[in-house]
Amino acid sequence: MTSIMTPEAFASTSFDYLIAGGGTAGLVLANRLTEIPTVSVGVIEAGEDLTNDTKVTTPLYMFDMLGDPKYDWGFLSEPQEALDGLRVAQGRGKMLGGSSGINYMQFTFASRTDLDDWELLGNTGWNYESMAPYYKKFENFQGARPEQESLGLNSFINEDVHGHGGPINASISPGYIPIQAAWPETMANLGLAPNGDPRDGVSLGGYTNPMVMTRGKSQRSFAGNSYWKPFATRPNLHTVTRAVVRNIVFSSDKSGDLVATGLNFTANNRSFIANAKREVIISGGTMKSPQMLELSGIGDRQLLSSLNIDTLIDNPNVGENLQDHPQCGVPFVPNDGELTFDDIFDEERNAFWTKIYQENGTGILAGGVSQTAQLSWPQILDADKQNRPKELVAKYYNGSSTGLRPGVKAQLDLTAKKLLDPNEQAVQTGASAGGSRPAPGQANKNAFIGGFVAHPFSRGYVHINTTDPNDDPKFDPRYLSHPLDYEVLADLQYFNYKAATTPPLSTHLKGNGTVLGGSLTELNETSVRDLINVGFITGWHVVGTCAMLPRDQGGVVDTRLKVYGTKNVRVVDASITPLHVRGNTVSLTYAIAEKAADIIKADMGGMNGSVGSAGGPQAFTGTAVMGGVNLVSVISMFCMAVLLLV
């Protein structure tokens, strides 16, 4: 028995809280709010329940879900001017659990400065110290298997900064390949071993990162199977799937603020209205939440009028401030006989690895993106180029607000400061090999070292261009439109080459890392530009389109996550992020949603809004709890792009 209802039954039920979107954040809220037996919650999700789907639960099959419409919304950007017209795919999870069900499972975190900057932008109470308990609350850190301890994979771990007993399991993968196993020592040989546990929000370096994976079984741990499935039969938790929200239903109060009374949605080619007694919560993610607001009459009056939508709240900030991690990598050629993830595309080899995985949760099917390096800009530069960050920031960013939307200057001032700080991350990179399905009759056999810019200057947008919620919004991230983003990404490619030619990683690559993939023969100013134009991908870490900021500084929601001009509509997902953070956004999204749940409970009146024993065993008992776009080496999409260079 589950709580999935028919659309008819769902629409005939009145809920205290209606959640539009059963993704990563939406399911955290659904679980936490229904910890209170007298509170009823309804979740409307466009995707399906795929918690038992082998592709979702088996780590290495992550490579096969991106681009598959069963799992992925498959958004595509407008042609990108700074990338010679390239259209960039943006994968988003289409299932209960959202993108936590299709991401590359890498588990990295924002820095202290990143989150403290949110408060400096006008968000009182949103800083590292206030967020730290919520990071612990969702995490159950399990570390490495006993047989892995001798490899020193846990040597940098500080157990005190991790959570224990939370819904989301984090562990060290037992399925990395030799090219990945060489990564930590290679980073150490470059003087870039981790100087602490990066979870502390300060440390930098290259290491074997945890993945959102249950130790032992080596299965994906995500919002669907950790926050929702174990609690889906709660009598006060109700879910409808394959249902698309059209718009919020409003009335108004004496103050003039809009009061949400429900959601219009469609399912099975029929229209329904679900009723909310307390609040409507929008959790559609960075791509879908602004779409839902605009279809509801909340957004830029000029845009809404052009589509004959009545403007209920004129707020041109909706859908703006989009930020993402721009990413690219360098292809290399593994030595003959080198084990890569391409084994899964050979029927006989895949059967061999499947048997191992099913027997003991090891082998390459338990692998993925398990090595990374979080580094400052100076750390990736040679000794004779240490002045380059200061020179380029002075050249390309003078602190002027000319041409910027309200509030963006304050954001970029903070970004420039981090970019110049040798103790703040500017890039994230890592190594892997194989994993993209080859064309018929061809073999891939590529290795990659690739990564992204952690704190981008470029800003884009997501806006509706039709009144049909089934149509994709117009998505223009304006990747690399600010020259500093390009300069950092280009410098990263030279560092990636340096890493490839450093032992022990070099010993796994042809020519000791000097033989490049595709048509590349060397890296220079021209070839790096061509590589980025063809091989660019996103980090799949879009944020910011319903920013939590003062309204006159670009805000859509306030610090209680309420939409300006409404009495009872909140947005809870990564779209509220005002300024991008380092690392992978799944951990950020869990923490935002956990904090939001306590805010909502506190606003109920008389409810305990504290995190209490978050991170302790009590946080995952009884009915109290439930149970990530990495994408450092996004092999599938990148390999296809690199083939165009051949």
C-alpha positions in Angstrom: 0.0 0.0 0.0 1.2 3.5 -0.9 -0.2 7.0 -0.6 -0.4 7.4 -4.4 -3.9 8.5 -5.2 -6.0 8.7 -8.4 -6.3 12.3 -9.6 -10.0 12.2 -8.8 -9.4 11.1 -5.2 -6.7 13.6 -4.8 -8.8 16.5 -6.0 -11.7 15.5 -3.7 -9.4 15.8 -0.7 -8.6 19.1 1.1 -5.0 19.4 2.4 -3.4 21.7 4.9 -0.3 22.0 2.6 -0.2 21.5 -1.1 3.3 20.9 -2.6 3.7 21.5 -6.4 6.6 19.2 -7.2 7.7 15.9 -5.6 11.3 16.4 -6.3 14.3 16.7 -4.0 13.0 19.6 -1.9 9.3 18.7 -2.2 9.7 15.3 -0.7 11.8 16.6 2.2 8.9 18.9 3.0 6.3 16.3 2.6 8.0 14.0 5.1 8.9 16.7 7.7 5.4 18.3 7.7 3.7 15.0 8.0 5.7 14.2 11.1 2.8 16.1 12.7 -0.1 13.6 12.5 -2.7 16.3 12.4 -1.2 18.0 9.4 -2.2 16.8 6.0 0.0 17.2 2.9 -0.7 16.6 -0.8 2.1 16.3 -3.3 1.6 16.8 -7.1 4.3 15.3 -9.2 4.6 15.2 -13.0 6.9 12.1 -13.0 6.5 8.6 -11.8 7.5 6.6 -8.8 10.8 5.1 -10.0 12.2 4.2 -6.6 12.5 0.5 -7.6 13.9 1.2 -11.1 17.3 -0.5 -11.5 18.7 2.4 -13.6 17.9 4.8 -10.7 19.2 2.7 -7.9 22.4 1.3 -9.6 25.1 4.0 -9.5 26.8 3.5 -12.8 23.6 3.5 -14.8 23.4 7.2 -14.0 25.2 7.6 -17.3 22.2 6.1 -19.2 19.4 8.2 -17.8 20.4 11.7 -19.0 18.5 12.4 -22.2 16.0 9.6 -21.7 12.5 11.1 -21.4 11.4 8.5 -18.9 13.9 10.0 -16.4 14.9 13.4 -17.6 13.0 16.5 -18.6 15.7 17.2 -21.1 15.7 20.9 -21.3 17.7 22.6 -24.0 19.1 26.1 -23.9 18.8 28.8 -26.4 21.8 29.0 -28.7 24.7 30.4 -26.6 26.4 33.4 -28.1 29.6 32.9 -26.2 29.8 29.2 -27.3 29.4 29.8 -31.1 25.7 29.1 -31.0 25.9 25.8 -29.1 22.7 24.7 -27.5 23.4 23.1 -24.1 21.3 20.3 -22.5 20.1 20.7 -19.0 19.1 17.4 -17.4 16.4 17.6 -14.6 14.9 14.5 -12.9 11.4 13.5 -13.9 10.3 11.3 -11.0 9.5 11.3 -7.3 12.8 12.5 -5.9 13.5 14.8 -8.9 17.1 15.4 -9.8 18.4 13.5 -6.8 17.3 10.4 -8.7 19.4 11.1 -11.9 22.4 13.1 -10.7 25.9 11.7 -10.6 25.7 11.2 -6.8 28.7 13.3 -5.9 28.5 14.6 -2.4 30.2 18.0 -2.0 29.3 21.1 -0.1 29.1 24.9 0.0 31.8 26.8 1.8 31.3 28.9 4.9 31.9 32.1 2.9 29.3 31.0 0.3 26.5 30.8 2.9 27.6 33.8 4.9 27.4 35.8 1.7 23.7 35.1 1.6 23.2 37.0 4.8 25.3 39.8 3.5 22.9 40.1 0.6 20.1 40.9 3.0 18.9 37.5 4.1 19.1 37.7 7.9 19.3 34.3 9.5 20.7 32.5 6.4 24.4 31.9 7.0 26.8 29.0 7.5 26.1 28.5 11.2 22.4 28.5 10.8 22.5 26.1 7.9 25.1 23.7 9.4 22.6 21.8 11.6 20.4 21.1 8.5 23.3 19.7 6.5 23.8 17.3 9.4 20.1 16.6 9.8 19.7 15.0 6.4 23.0 13.1 6.3 23.9 9.6 7.5 27.6 9.4 6.9 28.8 5.8 6.6 32.3 6.3 5.3 34.4 3.5 3.6 34.0 -0.2 3.8 36.4 -1.9 6.3 38.4 -3.4 3.4 39.0 0.1 2.0 40.4 1.6 5.2 44.0 0.6 4.3 43.7 2.8 1.2 43.4 5.8 3.4 40.2 6.9 1.8 38.9 8.2 5.1 42.1 9.9 6.2 40.8 13.4 5.7 37.4 12.8 7.2 36.3 14.8 10.3 33.4 12.8 11.6 32.3 15.8 13.8 31.3 17.9 10.7 29.1 15.1 9.2 25.6 14.0 10.1 24.9 10.5 11.5 21.4 9.0 11.5 19.8 11.2 8.8 17.8 9.9 5.9 20.4 10.3 3.1 23.3 7.8 3.2 26.7 8.9 2.2 29.6 6.5 1.7 32.8 5.9 -0.2 32.2 4.0 -3.5 33.8 0.6 -3.7 33.6 0.7 -7.5 36.2 3.2 -8.7 38.5 2.2 -11.6 42.3 2.4 -11.6 42.3 5.8 -13.3 40.2 7.2 -10.5 42.2 5.4 -7.8 45.3 7.3 -9.0 43.6 10.6 -8.5 44.3 11.3 -4.7 48.0 10.5 -5.0 48.3 12.5 -8.2 46.8 15.5 -6.4 49.2 15.0 -3.5 52.1 14.9 -5.9 51.0 18.3 -7.2 50.9 19.6 -3.6 47.1 19.5 -3.6 46.2 16.9 -1.0 43.1 17.9 1.0 44.0 20.2 4.0 41.0 18.9 5.9 37.5 17.6 5.4 35.8 19.8 2.7 32.6 19.3 4.5 33.9 21.9 7.1 33.3 24.6 4.5 36.9 25.7 4.5 39.2 22.9 3.2 40.5 22.5 -0.3 42.3 19.8 -2.2 41.9 16.6 -4.3 40.4 13.5 -2.8 38.0 10.5 -3.1 34.7 12.1 -2.4 31.7 10.4 -0.7 28.7 9.6 -2.9 25.0 9.5 -1.9 25.1 5.8 -1.7 24.1 3.2 0.9 27.2 1.3 2.0 27.0 -2.4 1.5 24.3 -2.5 -1.1 25.9 0.3 -3.0 22.6 1.7 -4.1 21.7 5.3 -4.7 20.2 7.1 -1.7 17.9 9.8 -2.8 14.8 11.7 -1.8 12.5 9.2 -3.5 13.7 6.1 -1.6 14.9 7.8 1.6 12.5 10.7 2.3 9.3 9.4 0.6 9.1 5.6 0.2 9.6 4.5 3.8 6.8 6.9 4.9 4.5 6.9 1.9 1.8 5.1 3.8 1.4 7.8 6.5 -2.3 8.5 6.6 -1.7 12.2 6.3 0.7 12.0 3.3 -0.9 11.8 -0.2 0.7 11.9 -3.6 -0.5 12.0 -7.1 1.9 11.3 -10.0 1.8 11.9 -13.7 0.0 15.1 -12.9 1.1 18.6 -14.2 0.4 21.8 -12.2 -1.1 24.5 -14.4 -1.4 27.4 -11.9 -2.1 28.5 -8.4 -5.7 29.3 -7.5 -6.0 32.6 -5.6 -8.3 34.8 -3.7 -7.3 38.0 -1.9 -7.5 39.3 1.7 -8.2 42.8 3.1 -4.6 43.8 2.9 -4.5 43.1 -0.8 -2.1 40.2 -0.6 -3.0 37.2 -2.6 -4.2 34.1 -0.7 -3.7 30.7 -2.4 -6.6 28.3 -2.0 -5.3 25.5 -4.2 -3.7 24.3 -7.5 -5.1 23.6 -10.9 -3.6 20.5 -12.4 -4.1 18.1 -15.3 -3.8 14.3 -15.4 -5.0 11.8 -17.9 -6.1 14.7 -20.2 -8.5 16.0 -17.5 -8.4 19.2 -15.4 -8.7 19.1 -11.6 -8.4 21.5 -8.7 -6.8 20.5 -5.4 -7.6 22.6 -2.3 -5.2 23.9 0.3 -6.3 25.1 3.7 -3.0 26.6 4.9 -0.4 27.0 2.2 0.7 26.3 -1.3 4.4 25.4 -1.7 6.1 25.6 -5.1 8.9 23.0 -5.4 9.3 22.6 -9.1 13.1 23.4 -9.1 15.0 26.1 -10.8 13.5 25.4 -14.2 9.9 24.8 -13.2 9.2 27.0 -10.2 9.3 30.3 -12.1 7.2 28.7 -14.8 4.5 27.9 -12.3 4.6 31.4 -10.8 4.4 33.1 -14.2 1.5 30.9 -15.3 -0.2 32.0 -12.1 0.1 35.7 -12.9 3.2 36.4 -10.9 6.1 37.8 -12.9 7.0 40.6 -15.3 3.8 42.4 -16.4 5.1 42.9 -19.9 5.8 39.2 -20.4 2.6 38.1 -18.9 0.5 40.6 -20.9 2.1 39.4 -24.1 0.7 35.9 -23.4 -2.7 37.3 -22.2 -2.1 36.3 -18.6 -3.6 38.6 -16.0 -0.9 40.1 -13.9 -1.7 39.5 -10.2 1.8 40.5 -8.9 4.2 42.5 -11.1 7.6 41.2 -10.2 10.1 41.2 -13.1 12.6 39.3 -10.9 10.8 36.0 -11.4 12.8 33.7 -13.6 15.9 36.0 -13.6 19.2 35.6 -11.8 19.8 32.1 -13.2 23.3 30.8 -12.3 24.9 27.5 -13.3 28.4 25.9 -13.1 29.9 26.1 -16.6 31.9 22.9 -17.3 34.4 21.4 -19.8 37.1 18.8 -19.8 40.0 17.4 -21.7 39.9 14.0 -23.3 42.8 11.6 -23.0 43.5 8.1 -24.3 43.8 5.2 -21.8 46.5 2.6 -22.1 45.5 -0.6 -24.0 43.8 -2.9 -21.6 42.9 -0.2 -19.1 39.6 -0.8 -17.3 37.0 1.9 -18.0 33.3 2.2 -17.4 32.7 1.3 -21.1 32.6 -2.3 -19.9 28.9 -1.8 -19.2 28.2 -1.5 -23.0 29.7 -4.9 -23.7 27.0 -7.6 -23.1 29.4 -10.2 -21.8 31.4 -7.8 -19.6 28.2 -6.2 -18.3 26.9 -9.6 -17.2 30.1 -10.2 -15.4 29.9 -6.9 -13.5 26.2 -7.3 -12.8 26.9 -10.6 -11.1 29.5 -9.1 -8.9 27.3 -6.1 -8.0 24.4 -8.3 -7.2 26.5 -10.6 -5.0 28.4 -8.0 -2.9 27.6 -4.5 -4.1 31.1 -4.0 -5.6 32.6 -3.7 -9.1 32.2 -0.9 -11.6 28.4 -0.8 -11.3 29.0 0.5 -7.8 31.1 3.3 -9.3 30.6 6.7 -10.7 32.0 10.2 -10.1 34.0 9.5 -7.0 37.1 11.6 -7.3 37.3 15.4 -7.2 39.4 18.4 -6.4 38.1 21.6 -5.0 40.7 24.3 -5.8 41.2 28.0 -5.8 42.2 29.9 -8.9 45.8 30.4 -7.8 46.1 26.6 -7.1 45.5 25.7 -10.7 48.1 28.2 -12.0 51.8 27.8 -12.5 54.1 29.8 -10.3 54.8 32.4 -13.0 51.0 33.2 -13.4 50.0 33.8 -9.8 49.2 37.5 -10.6 46.7 36.4 -13.3 43.6 36.4 -11.1 44.2 39.9 -9.9 45.0 41.2 -13.4 42.0 39.6 -15.0 39.5 40.7 -12.3 40.8 44.2 -12.7 40.4 44.0 -16.4 37.0 42.5 -16.6 35.2 43.6 -13.5 35.4 47.2 -12.3 32.5 47.1 -9.8 30.1 49.1 -12.0 26.4 48.4 -11.9 25.9 49.6 -15.4 23.8 47.1 -17.4 23.1 44.9 -14.4 19.8 44.0 -13.0 19.0 45.3 -9.4 21.1 43.6 -6.8 23.5 41.8 -9.2 26.4 44.2 -8.4 26.3 43.2 -4.8 26.5 39.6 -5.8 29.4 40.1 -8.2 31.3 42.1 -5.7 31.2 39.1 -3.4 32.0 36.7 -6.3 35.1 38.8 -7.3 36.3 38.7 -3.7 36.1 34.9 -3.6 37.8 34.5 -6.9 40.8 36.4 -5.7 41.0 34.5 -2.4 43.6 31.7 -2.4 41.6 30.0 0.3 38.3 29.9 -1.6 37.3 27.4 -4.3 37.2 28.7 -7.9 36.9 25.3 -9.7 36.0 21.7 -9.1 37.5 19.0 -11.3 38.1 15.3 -11.4 39.0 12.2 -13.5 37.1 9.3 -14.9 37.1 7.1 -18.0 34.3 5.7 -20.2 30.6 5.6 -19.4 29.1 7.0 -22.6 27.3 4.7 -25.0 29.3 4.3 -28.1 27.9 4.7 -31.6 27.1 1.3 -33.3 30.3 -0.4 -34.4 32.5 2.0 -32.5 34.3 1.9 -29.2 34.9 5.0 -27.0 37.9 4.3 -24.8 38.4 7.9 -23.7 39.4 9.2 -20.3 38.5 12.6 -19.1 39.6 15.2 -16.7 37.0 17.8 -16.4 35.3 20.2 -14.1 33.5 23.5 -13.6 33.7 27.1 -12.5 32.3 27.3 -9.0 31.3 30.9 -8.7 30.1 32.2 -12.1 29.7 35.8 -13.0 27.3 35.1 -15.9 23.5 35.5 -15.3 20.7 34.0 -17.4 17.0 33.4 -17.2 14.1 31.0 -17.5 10.7 32.3 -18.7 7.5 31.0 -20.1 6.8 31.6 -23.8 3.5 29.8 -24.0 0.6 29.3 -21.6 0.8 25.5 -21.7 2.6 24.1 -18.6 3.6 21.1 -20.7 5.8 23.3 -22.9 9.4 23.8 -21.9 10.1 27.4 -20.7 12.6 29.5 -22.6 16.0 28.7 -21.1 18.9 31.1 -21.7 21.7 30.6 -19.1 24.0 33.0 -21.1 27.0 30.7 -20.3 30.4 32.4 -20.4 28.7 35.7 -21.3 31.0 37.3 -18.6 34.6 36.9 -19.8 35.9 36.0 -16.3 33.9 32.7 -16.5 35.7 31.8 -19.7 39.2 32.7 -18.4 38.8 30.5 -15.3 37.4 27.6 -17.3 40.2 27.9 -19.9 42.8 27.9 -17.1 41.2 24.8 -15.7 41.8 22.9 -19.0 45.6 23.6 -18.8 45.5 22.3 -15.2 43.6 19.2 -16.3 46.4 18.5 -18.8 49.0 19.0 -16.0 47.2 16.5 -13.8 47.1 13.9 -16.6 50.8 14.1 -17.1 51.5 13.7 -13.4 52.1 10.2 -11.9 50.5 8.0 -11.0 47.6 9.1 -13.2 49.9 9.5 -16.1 50.9 5.8 -16.0 47.3 4.9 -17.0 47.3 7.1 -20.1 49.0 6.8 -23.5 52.1 8.9 -23.8 52.0 9.4 -20.0 49.0 11.7 -20.5 50.4 13.5 -23.5 48.1 11.8 -26.1 44.8 13.7 -26.3 41.5 12.4 -27.5 39.6 13.4 -30.6 41.5 15.7 -33.0 43.3 17.5 -30.2 47.1 17.4 -30.5 48.0 20.1 -28.0 46.4 22.7 -25.8 46.9 26.3 -26.8 44.7 29.4 -26.9 43.0 28.4 -30.2 42.5 24.7 -29.4 41.2 25.4 -25.9 38.7 27.9 -27.3 37.6 25.3 -29.9 37.4 22.6 -27.2 35.1 24.7 -25.0 32.9 25.7 -27.9 32.3 22.1 -28.9 32.8 20.2 -25.6 31.1 22.6 -23.2 28.5 21.1 -20.9 26.7 22.3 -17.8 27.3 21.2 -14.2 23.5 20.7 -14.0 23.6 22.9 -11.0 21.1 25.6 -12.0 19.9 27.9 -9.2 18.6 31.4 -8.5 15.4 31.9 -10.6 13.2 32.6 -7.5 15.9 34.3 -5.5 15.6 34.9 -1.8 16.6 38.6 -1.7 15.0 41.9 -0.8 12.4 42.6 -3.5 14.2 45.8 -4.7 17.4 43.8 -5.0 16.1 41.1 -7.3 14.0 39.0 -4.8 11.1 36.8 -5.4 10.8 35.4 -1.9 11.6 36.7 1.5 13.6 35.0 4.3 10.6 32.9 5.3 10.5 31.8 1.6 7.2 33.5 1.0 6.5 34.9 -2.4 6.3 38.7 -2.2 2.7 39.9 -2.5 1.2 36.6 -1.3 0.0 35.6 2.1 0.6 31.8 1.9 2.7 30.8 -1.1 6.3 29.7 -0.6 9.0 28.5 -2.9 11.3 25.8 -1.5 14.0 24.4 -3.8 17.3 25.4 -5.3 15.7 28.3 -7.2 15.7 30.4 -4.0 19.5 30.4 -3.9 20.5 34.1 -4.2 24.2 33.5 -5.0 25.8 30.3 -6.3 27.9 28.1 -4.0 30.8 25.7 -4.6 30.2 22.0 -4.9 27.2 19.9 -6.0 23.8 21.4 -5.3 22.0 18.2 -4.0 23.4 18.7 -0.6 22.4 22.4 -0.6 18.9 21.6 -1.7 18.4 19.1 1.1 19.7 21.6 3.6 17.4 24.4 2.3 14.4 22.1 2.4 15.2 20.9 6.0 15.5 24.5 7.1 12.3 25.5 5.3 10.4 22.7 7.0 11.3 24.1 10.4 10.3 27.6 9.2 6.9 26.3 8.1 6.4 24.4 11.4 7.3 27.5 13.4 4.9 29.6 11.4 2.1 27.1 12.1 2.0 28.5 15.6 3.0 26.5 18.7 5.1 24.1 16.7 8.6 23.2 17.6 10.8 24.8 14.9 14.1 23.7 16.2 16.3 21.0 14.7 16.8 19.5 18.2 18.9 16.4 17.9 19.5 16.7 14.2 22.3 14.4 13.2 21.7 12.1 16.3 20.0 8.7 16.2 16.6 10.2 17.3 16.5 12.1 14.0 15.7 8.9 12.1 13.2 7.0 14.2 9.5 6.3 14.3 7.5 8.7 12.0 10.0 11.5 12.4 12.1 11.2 9.3 12.7 10.1 5.9 15.5 9.4 4.2 22.9 15.5 -5.8 24.2 17.6 -10.6 27.3 15.9 -10.3 28.7 16.4 -12.5 32.4 16.9 -12.5 33.0 14.4 -15.2 29.8 14.3 -17.2 31.0 11.6 -19.4 27.9 10.8 -21.5 27.3 14.3 -22.9 30.9 15.4 -23.0 32.1 12.3 -24.9 29.4 12.9 -27.6 30.5 16.5 -27.9 34.2 15.5 -28.2 33.4 13.1 -31.0 32.6 16.2 -33.1 36.3 17.1 -32.8 37.4 13.9 -34.5 
